[in-house]
Amino acid sequence: MPAFAYQVRNKQGKKLKGVMEADSEKGIADHLTENGYLITKITLVQKVNFLRDQLSFSGRIPADDMTMFYFQLANMVEVGIPVVKALGTASDQLQNRSLQKIIQDLASRITGGESLSEAMAHHDRIFPFLYRSMIRVGETSGSLAEILRHVAELNEASDELRHQVRSALAYPIVLIFASIAVIIFMMVWIVPSFTVIFEKAGVPLPLPTRMVYSVSMFVKHQPYLLLGITAVLVIGSRFLIRIPRVKYRWDSFLLSIPSFGLLLRRVEVARWSRNMTLMISSGLPISQTLEIATGLTENLVFQEALQATYVHVQGGGKLADILQRSQVFPADVVQMVSTGESSGTLDKMLLKIAQFYDQLISRTIKKLTGMIEPVFILLMGFIVGIIMLSILLPIFDMLKIFSPS
């Protein structure tokens, strides 16, 4: 019998974790719900097996392929094609062999008596808990096609958001590496060559030249030590970030950076509002949507604020009130959420927030990339200028020595 790891909250809002054996994910979900727990996450526990991990079909699948699969499945289910047959048709039209194997496995499990959401639980790396929860509601309510379309839209929007953020970070990263490459080239080849000439000519080296030359010799003759120090710093920082207290401060620092922090904040707001919209539209209770949304962000500042919203709403409070108290969500978001709660159109209002913040993200990215270029050019010019100064100063001294008086 398979084992499932679960995360739930009790009636007092306390988070609990555990592992339980059950025939299927639905079985453990029903058991936990009957006992009054609010389910936030269920994951199939799999034994570690290196060979199986290498051969299994649970690798990463491109987001575009997953979006196309959800849309295809939604269209076929909508016109009355049985899920098993629809999965077979979708599998035949895919070029991604890994995804084909996964879909074939889904069809096989459904033929064996499992539901679509239960079959997806065996591939929880590919089908997140949020998607499975929405699909489970669609299976229960008879609106599977509509839910699948919502899942497809959510997957597409999430991928677009990731693409925008990566595009914003790609340019400065390339610029950084290009700058480092130019600086290393000058330090390893240019500076030592000129320094040898100066020493043979008997020209005393000024302080800036001696400092740059010392750094140059270290980079040239101790590359492995330099790489080792860099690796220790990178690995050490990654371990430090895993400490909740350190990560919370790091996340707070990132949010406080001008322009870049604004971009991160808008990305979190857009992602949260879109996820909330589709979960509410799919029929999930507001308390469960708040709990699931908490686990969909890796930023601990936002995570803390969203955990507070769950407890507050469970106690009968309004969502807008706790969002305002958190001082994490912008004032316009709080006002629109308050209007949505008052008018009973919270899902529509959250969708407007998501669409509006998508536009803001695009504008922020353009502004940010426009600011990054001159800053890096100035920084690069400053470093290269120091290196060139260390070369030019001895040249001037050499000209004084050899020039006729």
DOTI-909402 format. One line per field, with one value per residue (C-alpha): residue number from 1; residue in one letter; x, y, z. Coordinates in nm, 2 decimals, m for minus. Layout:
N
pos	c(NUM, ...);
code	c(A, ...);
u	c(X, ...);
v	c(Y, ...);
w	c(Z, ...);
This chain:
405
pos	c(1, 2, 3, 4, 5, 6, 7, 8, 9, 10, 11, 12, 13, 14, 15, 16, 17, 18, 19, 20, 21, 22, 23, 24, 25, 26, 27, 28, 29, 30, 31, 32, 33, 34, 35, 36, 37, 38, 39, 40, 41, 42, 43, 44, 45, 46, 47, 48, 49, 50, 51, 52, 53, 54, 55, 56, 57, 58, 59, 60, 61, 62, 63, 64, 65, 66, 67, 68, 69, 70, 71, 72, 73, 74, 75, 76, 77, 78, 79, 80, 81, 82, 83, 84, 85, 86, 87, 88, 89, 90, 91, 92, 93, 94, 95, 96, 97, 98, 99, 100, 101, 102, 103, 104, 105, 106, 107, 108, 109, 110, 111, 112, 113, 114, 115, 116, 117, 118, 119, 120, 121, 122, 123, 124, 125, 126, 127, 128, 129, 130, 131, 132, 133, 134, 135, 136, 137, 138, 139, 140, 141, 142, 143, 144, 145, 146, 147, 148, 149, 150, 151, 152, 153, 154, 155, 156, 157, 158, 159, 160, 161, 162, 163, 164, 165, 166, 167, 168, 169, 170, 171, 172, 173, 174, 175, 176, 177, 178, 179, 180, 181, 182, 183, 184, 185, 186, 187, 188, 189, 190, 191, 192, 193, 194, 195, 196, 197, 198, 199, 200, 201, 202, 203, 204, 205, 206, 207, 208, 209, 210, 211, 212, 213, 214, 215, 216, 217, 218, 219, 220, 221, 222, 223, 224, 225, 226, 227, 228, 229, 230, 231, 232, 233, 234, 235, 236, 237, 238, 239, 240, 241, 242, 243, 244, 245, 246, 247, 248, 249, 250, 251, 252, 253, 254, 255, 256, 257, 258, 259, 260, 261, 262, 263, 264, 265, 266, 267, 268, 269, 270, 271, 272, 273, 274, 275, 276, 277, 278, 279, 280, 281, 282, 283, 284, 285, 286, 287, 288, 289, 290, 291, 292, 293, 294, 295, 296, 297, 298, 299, 300, 301, 302, 303, 304, 305, 306, 307, 308, 309, 310, 311, 312, 313, 314, 315, 316, 317, 318, 319, 320, 321, 322, 323, 324, 325, 326, 327, 328, 329, 330, 331, 332, 333, 334, 335, 336, 337, 338, 339, 340, 341, 342, 343, 344, 345, 346, 347, 348, 349, 350, 351, 352, 353, 354, 355, 356, 357, 358, 359, 360, 361, 362, 363, 364, 365, 366, 367, 368, 369, 370, 371, 372, 373, 374, 375, 376, 377, 378, 379, 380, 381, 382, 383, 384, 385, 386, 387, 388, 389, 390, 391, 392, 393, 394, 395, 396, 397, 398, 399, 400, 401, 402, 403, 404, 405);
code	c(M, P, A, F, A, Y, Q, V, R, N, K, Q, G, K, K, L, K, G, V, M, E, A, D, S, E, K, G, I, A, D, H, L, T, E, N, G, Y, L, I, T, K, I, T, L, V, Q, K, V, N, F, L, R, D, Q, L, S, F, S, G, R, I, P, A, D, D, M, T, M, F, Y, F, Q, L, A, N, M, V, E, V, G, I, P, V, V, K, A, L, G, T, A, S, D, Q, L, Q, N, R, S, L, Q, K, I, I, Q, D, L, A, S, R, I, T, G, G, E, S, L, S, E, A, M, A, H, H, D, R, I, F, P, F, L, Y, R, S, M, I, R, V, G, E, T, S, G, S, L, A, E, I, L, R, H, V, A, E, L, N, E, A, S, D, E, L, R, H, Q, V, R, S, A, L, A, Y, P, I, V, L, I, F, A, S, I, A, V, I, I, F, M, M, V, W, I, V, P, S, F, T, V, I, F, E, K, A, G, V, P, L, P, L, P, T, R, M, V, Y, S, V, S, M, F, V, K, H, Q, P, Y, L, L, L, G, I, T, A, V, L, V, I, G, S, R, F, L, I, R, I, P, R, V, K, Y, R, W, D, S, F, L, L, S, I, P, S, F, G, L, L, L, R, R, V, E, V, A, R, W, S, R, N, M, T, L, M, I, S, S, G, L, P, I, S, Q, T, L, E, I, A, T, G, L, T, E, N, L, V, F, Q, E, A, L, Q, A, T, Y, V, H, V, Q, G, G, G, K, L, A, D, I, L, Q, R, S, Q, V, F, P, A, D, V, V, Q, M, V, S, T, G, E, S, S, G, T, L, D, K, M, L, L, K, I, A, Q, F, Y, D, Q, L, I, S, R, T, I, K, K, L, T, G, M, I, E, P, V, F, I, L, L, M, G, F, I, V, G, I, I, M, L, S, I, L, L, P, I, F, D, M, L, K, I, F, S, P, S);
u	c(0.00, 0.15, 0.24, 0.15, 0.31, 0.05, 0.04, m0.29, m0.42, m0.65, m0.95, m0.73, m0.52, m0.21, 0.00, 0.05, 0.25, 0.26, 0.28, m0.01, m0.07, m0.38, m0.50, m0.50, m0.46, m0.84, m0.86, m0.63, m0.79, m1.13, m1.00, m0.83, m1.14, m1.37, m1.15, m1.19, m0.85, m0.79, m0.56, m0.28, m0.05, m0.05, 0.26, 0.32, 0.62, 0.86, 1.15, 1.49, 1.62, 1.89, 1.82, 1.45, 1.51, 1.72, 1.47, 1.15, 0.92, 0.90, 1.16, 1.10, 0.86, 0.86, 0.57, 0.45, 0.40, 0.20, m0.02, m0.09, m0.18, m0.42, m0.59, m0.62, m0.77, m1.01, m1.14, m1.19, m1.36, m1.59, m1.73, m1.80, m1.49, m1.41, m1.11, m0.92, m0.98, m0.89, m0.56, m0.48, m0.55, m0.35, m0.06, m0.05, m0.03, 0.27, 0.63, 0.77, 0.83, 0.86, 0.52, 0.38, 0.48, 0.33, 0.00, m0.01, 0.05, m0.24, m0.47, m0.36, m0.43, m0.77, m0.86, m0.76, m1.01, m0.84, m0.97, m0.76, m0.65, m0.55, m0.35, m0.18, m0.07, 0.18, 0.36, 0.35, 0.66, 0.47, 0.12, 0.14, m0.09, m0.27, m0.37, m0.47, m0.69, m0.87, m0.91, m1.05, m1.31, m1.39, m1.44, m1.67, m1.88, m1.89, m1.71, m1.38, m1.35, m1.38, m1.14, m0.88, m0.91, m0.85, m0.54, m0.41, m0.46, m0.29, 0.00, 0.04, 0.02, 0.28, 0.52, 0.48, 0.55, 0.87, 0.98, 0.94, 1.14, 1.42, 1.43, 1.49, 1.77, 1.93, 2.07, 2.25, 2.39, 2.54, 2.68, 2.83, 3.00, 3.12, 3.27, 3.44, 3.59, 3.73, 3.88, 4.03, 4.19, 4.35, 4.46, 4.61, 4.77, 4.79, 4.90, 5.18, 5.32, 5.36, 5.49, 5.78, 5.87, 5.87, 6.09, 6.34, 6.35, 6.42, 6.11, 5.98, 5.62, 5.38, 5.14, 4.83, 5.04, 5.18, 4.83, 4.69, 4.99, 4.96, 4.60, 4.70, 4.96, 4.71, 4.45, 4.72, 4.90, 4.63, 4.32, 4.22, 4.24, 4.03, 3.77, 3.77, 3.70, 3.43, 3.27, 3.28, 3.12, 2.84, 2.77, 2.79, 2.55, 2.30, 2.32, 2.27, 1.97, 1.81, 1.80, 1.45, 1.58, 1.85, 1.62, 1.35, 1.61, 1.74, 1.39, 1.32, 1.64, 1.55, 1.21, 1.38, 1.61, 1.48, 1.32, 1.43, 1.23, 0.93, 0.95, 0.96, 0.67, 0.46, 0.55, 0.43, 0.11, 0.03, 0.10, m0.10, m0.40, m0.41, m0.38, m0.66, m0.88, m0.86, m0.90, m1.20, m1.35, m1.29, m1.50, m1.24, m1.34, m1.17, m0.99, m0.84, m0.74, m0.56, m0.38, m0.27, m0.16, 0.07, 0.27, 0.30, 0.54, 0.91, 0.94, 0.91, 0.79, 0.49, 0.45, 0.42, 0.16, m0.04, m0.04, m0.18, m0.46, m0.56, m0.58, m0.77, m1.03, m1.08, m1.17, m1.43, m1.23, m1.21, m0.93, m0.87, m0.82, m0.54, m0.38, m0.37, m0.22, 0.05, 0.20, 0.32, 0.04, 0.00, m0.29, m0.46, m0.47, m0.62, m0.89, m0.98, m1.00, m1.22, m1.45, m1.46, m1.55, m1.83, m1.98, m1.94, m1.71, m1.38, m1.27, m1.34, m1.16, m0.86, m0.85, m0.84, m0.55, m0.36, m0.41, m0.32, m0.01, 0.10, 0.11, 0.30, 0.55, 0.63, 0.67, 0.89, 1.11, 1.17, 1.25, 1.49, 1.68, 1.71, 1.87, 2.10, 2.29, 2.43, 2.51, 2.71, 2.89, 3.00, 3.11, 3.30, 3.46, 3.57, 3.74, 3.90, 4.01, 4.19, 4.37, 4.46, 4.58, 4.81, 4.97, 4.99, 5.15, 5.47, 5.47, 5.47, 5.76, 5.95, 5.91, 6.05, 6.35, 6.44, 6.34, 6.63, 6.65);
v	c(0.00, 0.34, 0.60, 0.97, 1.26, 1.52, 1.87, 1.99, 2.25, 2.16, 2.36, 2.59, 2.67, 2.48, 2.32, 1.95, 1.70, 1.33, 1.02, 0.78, 0.47, 0.46, 0.31, 0.64, 1.02, 1.05, 0.80, 0.99, 1.32, 1.18, 1.05, 1.38, 1.58, 1.36, 1.42, 1.80, 1.88, 2.13, 1.97, 2.19, 1.93, 1.56, 1.40, 1.04, 0.91, 0.73, 0.52, 0.65, 0.44, 0.59, 0.37, 0.44, 0.81, 0.80, 0.60, 0.74, 0.97, 1.23, 1.46, 1.83, 1.89, 2.22, 2.45, 2.50, 2.12, 2.10, 2.40, 2.24, 1.91, 2.08, 2.27, 1.97, 1.76, 2.03, 2.06, 1.69, 1.64, 1.94, 1.77, 1.45, 1.23, 1.00, 1.10, 0.77, 0.82, 1.19, 1.10, 0.85, 1.11, 1.38, 1.14, 1.05, 1.42, 1.50, 1.50, 1.50, 1.13, 1.19, 1.35, 1.08, 0.81, 1.01, 1.05, 0.68, 0.60, 0.82, 0.64, 0.30, 0.40, 0.55, 0.23, 0.05, 0.25, 0.56, 0.91, 1.16, 1.36, 1.03, 0.92, 1.26, 1.22, 0.95, 1.22, 1.50, 1.67, 1.73, 1.79, 2.03, 1.99, 2.31, 2.16, 1.83, 2.00, 2.20, 1.89, 1.69, 1.96, 1.95, 1.57, 1.60, 1.89, 1.77, 2.07, 1.90, 2.06, 2.41, 2.33, 2.19, 2.51, 2.71, 2.50, 2.55, 2.93, 2.93, 2.73, 2.95, 3.27, 3.13, 3.04, 3.39, 3.55, 3.33, 3.42, 3.79, 3.77, 3.56, 3.80, 4.08, 3.90, 3.75, 4.08, 4.19, 3.83, 3.83, 4.18, 4.07, 3.77, 3.97, 4.23, 3.96, 3.80, 4.14, 4.22, 3.87, 3.90, 4.23, 4.11, 3.78, 3.89, 4.27, 4.38, 4.12, 4.19, 4.56, 4.51, 4.29, 4.57, 4.83, 4.61, 4.56, 4.93, 4.99, 5.21, 5.21, 5.09, 5.33, 5.20, 5.15, 4.95, 4.73, 4.66, 4.57, 4.36, 4.17, 4.09, 4.00, 3.75, 3.59, 3.54, 3.41, 3.17, 3.07, 3.01, 2.69, 2.87, 3.15, 2.91, 2.72, 3.05, 3.14, 2.79, 2.80, 3.15, 3.03, 2.70, 2.86, 3.13, 2.87, 2.68, 3.01, 3.10, 2.77, 2.89, 3.04, 3.34, 3.42, 3.37, 3.60, 3.88, 3.81, 3.82, 4.15, 4.29, 4.20, 4.36, 4.68, 4.72, 5.01, 4.91, 4.54, 4.50, 4.67, 4.41, 4.12, 4.26, 4.30, 3.95, 3.80, 4.00, 3.90, 3.53, 3.53, 3.70, 3.48, 3.16, 3.28, 3.37, 3.03, 2.84, 3.03, 3.00, 2.62, 2.59, 2.56, 2.72, 3.05, 2.91, 2.63, 2.87, 3.09, 2.80, 2.66, 3.01, 3.03, 2.73, 2.87, 3.15, 3.10, 3.46, 3.42, 3.78, 3.72, 3.37, 3.51, 3.76, 3.49, 3.26, 3.55, 3.59, 3.23, 3.25, 3.58, 3.47, 3.14, 3.36, 3.54, 3.85, 4.01, 3.94, 4.31, 4.40, 4.16, 4.24, 4.61, 4.52, 4.31, 4.62, 4.39, 4.43, 4.77, 4.99, 4.96, 4.58, 4.61, 4.85, 4.62, 4.31, 4.50, 4.60, 4.24, 4.11, 4.37, 4.31, 3.93, 3.94, 3.86, 3.63, 3.88, 4.16, 3.93, 3.86, 4.24, 4.27, 4.00, 4.15, 4.50, 4.38, 4.18, 4.51, 4.68, 4.40, 4.45, 4.83, 4.77, 4.52, 4.78, 5.05, 4.82, 4.70, 5.06, 5.15, 4.85, 4.93, 5.27, 5.15, 4.85, 5.07, 5.31, 5.02, 4.85, 5.18, 5.25, 4.91, 4.92, 5.28, 5.17, 4.89, 5.14, 5.39, 5.13, 5.08, 5.45, 5.58, 5.38, 5.47, 5.84, 5.78, 5.59, 5.88, 6.11, 5.89, 5.85, 6.19, 6.43, 6.70);
w	c(0.00, m0.10, 0.17, 0.14, 0.32, 0.42, 0.56, 0.72, 0.96, 1.26, 1.37, 1.57, 1.26, 1.38, 1.10, 1.13, 0.92, 0.89, 0.67, 0.62, 0.41, 0.19, m0.14, m0.31, m0.26, m0.26, 0.02, 0.25, 0.15, 0.25, 0.58, 0.68, 0.58, 0.78, 1.09, 1.05, 0.90, 0.63, 0.37, 0.23, 0.06, m0.01, m0.17, m0.27, m0.07, m0.30, m0.20, m0.31, m0.60, m0.82, m1.12, m1.11, m1.08, m1.39, m1.59, m1.45, m1.64, m1.36, m1.51, m1.59, m1.88, m2.07, m1.96, m2.32, m2.35, m2.03, m2.12, m2.46, m2.29, m2.05, m2.33, m2.55, m2.27, m2.18, m2.53, m2.58, m2.24, m2.31, m2.63, m2.44, m2.52, m2.22, m2.02, m2.11, m2.48, m2.46, m2.29, m2.56, m2.83, m2.65, m2.61, m2.99, m3.08, m2.85, m2.96, m2.60, m2.52, m2.15, m2.14, m2.36, m2.11, m1.83, m2.01, m2.10, m1.73, m1.64, m1.89, m1.75, m1.39, m1.48, m1.66, m1.34, m1.14, m1.03, m1.09, m1.30, m0.99, m0.82, m1.12, m1.13, m0.77, m0.88, m1.08, m0.83, m0.97, m1.30, m1.16, m0.85, m0.56, m0.66, m1.00, m0.86, m0.60, m0.87, m1.09, m0.80, m0.75, m1.12, m1.11, m0.81, m0.95, m1.31, m1.44, m1.53, m1.87, m1.73, m1.45, m1.70, m1.90, m1.58, m1.51, m1.86, m1.83, m1.49, m1.62, m1.92, m1.71, m1.46, m1.74, m1.90, m1.56, m1.52, m1.87, m1.80, m1.48, m1.64, m1.93, m1.69, m1.51, m1.83, m1.95, m1.63, m1.59, m1.94, m1.87, m1.55, m1.70, m2.00, m1.76, m1.55, m1.86, m1.99, m1.64, m1.61, m1.95, m1.86, m1.52, m1.65, m1.97, m2.01, m1.66, m1.62, m1.97, m1.90, m1.55, m1.68, m1.92, m1.64, m1.42, m1.70, m1.77, m1.40, m1.36, m1.00, m0.98, m0.81, m0.54, m0.77, m1.01, m0.73, m0.59, m0.93, m1.01, m0.68, m0.76, m1.12, m0.99, m0.75, m1.03, m1.27, m1.03, m0.79, m1.01, m0.82, m0.49, m0.63, m0.77, m0.44, m0.24, m0.49, m0.46, m0.08, m0.08, m0.32, m0.15, 0.20, 0.10, m0.03, 0.30, 0.49, 0.28, 0.39, 0.75, 0.80, 1.00, 0.74, 0.45, 0.60, 0.63, 0.28, 0.14, 0.33, 0.19, m0.17, m0.14, m0.01, m0.31, m0.52, m0.85, m0.82, m0.49, m0.65, m0.94, m0.69, m0.50, m0.81, m0.93, m0.59, m0.60, m0.96, m0.89, m0.57, m0.71, m1.02, m0.82, m0.58, m0.88, m1.04, m0.71, m0.61, m0.96, m0.94, m0.63, m0.36, m0.02, 0.05, 0.36, 0.15, m0.13, 0.13, 0.27, m0.06, m0.18, 0.12, 0.00, m0.35, m0.26, m0.16, m0.03, 0.35, 0.40, 0.18, 0.32, 0.67, 0.56, 0.38, 0.68, 0.88, 0.63, 0.67, 1.05, 1.03, 0.78, 0.97, 1.27, 1.07, 0.97, 0.64, 0.39, 0.31, 0.68, 0.73, 0.40, 0.50, 0.84, 0.68, 0.50, 0.23, m0.02, m0.20, m0.10, m0.44, m0.40, m0.05, m0.18, m0.47, m0.25, 0.00, m0.29, m0.41, m0.07, m0.02, m0.36, m0.36, m0.67, m0.51, m0.78, m1.06, m0.86, m0.80, m1.18, m1.25, m1.00, m1.18, m1.52, m1.40, m1.22, m1.53, m1.71, m1.43, m1.43, m1.80, m1.74, m1.44, m1.63, m1.91, m1.66, m1.47, m1.78, m1.89, m1.55, m1.54, m1.86, m1.76, m1.41, m1.53, m1.80, m1.52, m1.30, m1.58, m1.68, m1.32, m1.29, m1.63, m1.56, m1.25, m1.44, m1.72, m1.46, m1.31, m1.66, m1.76, m1.44, m1.49, m1.87, m1.78, m1.53, m1.81, m2.05, m1.79, m1.74, m2.11, m2.23, m2.28, m2.02);
